[in-house]
Amino acid sequence: MNRGLLVAAIAGFTAAMLGAVTQPGMAQSPGFDAEGCGWYIILGCTKSRADAKRQLIELGGPIVGGGAGSRVVNTTDMDGFKDGFYCVADGPYGSKDDAGSVAWIEAIPDAYVKRGC
């Protein structure tokens, strides 16, 4: 996909998600499971913190996504993730189903759900 189309797709998705974030009664539950771990939607990973922050801003910043919000996570600090990466992630969510119900796949076809502690 060329960059112009990607930016347009992200802009449309961001606008849709901003509307979803402000609506009451969201289905997703931010939080952690009974073992203190959370479920994250991984939107992209890189070895560079600066590149990950840039990607987060391009996606609309920390206020987009499901009820948990998006952020850059350092995988070295999380059990269940491969060390040495900075990932743009939406989460944590209390369950895999809650994380999987957020519609990131529309903007990021390679997005996936992963558990981390």
ChimeraX attribute file (.defattr): number of C-alpha atoms within 10 A of each C-alpha:
attribute: neighborCount
match mode: 1-to-1
recipient: residues
	/A:1	6
	/A:2	6
	/A:3	8
	/A:4	9
	/A:5	10
	/A:6	13
	/A:7	15
	/A:8	12
	/A:9	15
	/A:10	19
	/A:11	16
	/A:12	12
	/A:13	21
	/A:14	21
	/A:15	12
	/A:16	14
	/A:17	21
	/A:18	15
	/A:19	11
	/A:20	17
	/A:21	17
	/A:22	10
	/A:23	9
	/A:24	7
	/A:25	8
	/A:26	11
	/A:27	13
	/A:28	20
	/A:29	17
	/A:30	21
	/A:31	17
	/A:32	18
	/A:33	16
	/A:34	9
	/A:35	7
	/A:36	10
	/A:37	19
	/A:38	21
	/A:39	26
	/A:40	27
	/A:41	28
	/A:42	23
	/A:43	24
	/A:44	18
	/A:45	20
	/A:46	14
	/A:47	14
	/A:48	13
	/A:49	17
	/A:50	12
	/A:51	15
	/A:52	24
	/A:53	18
	/A:54	14
	/A:55	19
	/A:56	22
	/A:57	15
	/A:58	13
	/A:59	23
	/A:60	18
	/A:61	18
	/A:62	16
	/A:63	17
	/A:64	25
	/A:65	25
	/A:66	27
	/A:67	24
	/A:68	22
	/A:69	17
	/A:70	25
	/A:71	21
	/A:72	24
	/A:73	21
	/A:74	19
	/A:75	18
	/A:76	13
	/A:77	14
	/A:78	14
	/A:79	12
	/A:80	13
	/A:81	16
	/A:82	11
	/A:83	13
	/A:84	14
	/A:85	20
	/A:86	22
	/A:87	26
	/A:88	30
	/A:89	27
	/A:90	29
	/A:91	30
	/A:92	29
	/A:93	26
	/A:94	22
	/A:95	20
	/A:96	18
	/A:97	14
	/A:98	19
	/A:99	30
	/A:100	19
	/A:101	13
	/A:102	18
	/A:103	16
	/A:104	24
	/A:105	14
	/A:106	12
	/A:107	19
	/A:108	17
	/A:109	9
	/A:110	11
	/A:111	18
	/A:112	16
	/A:113	17
	/A:114	18
	/A:115	23
	/A:116	18
	/A:117	15
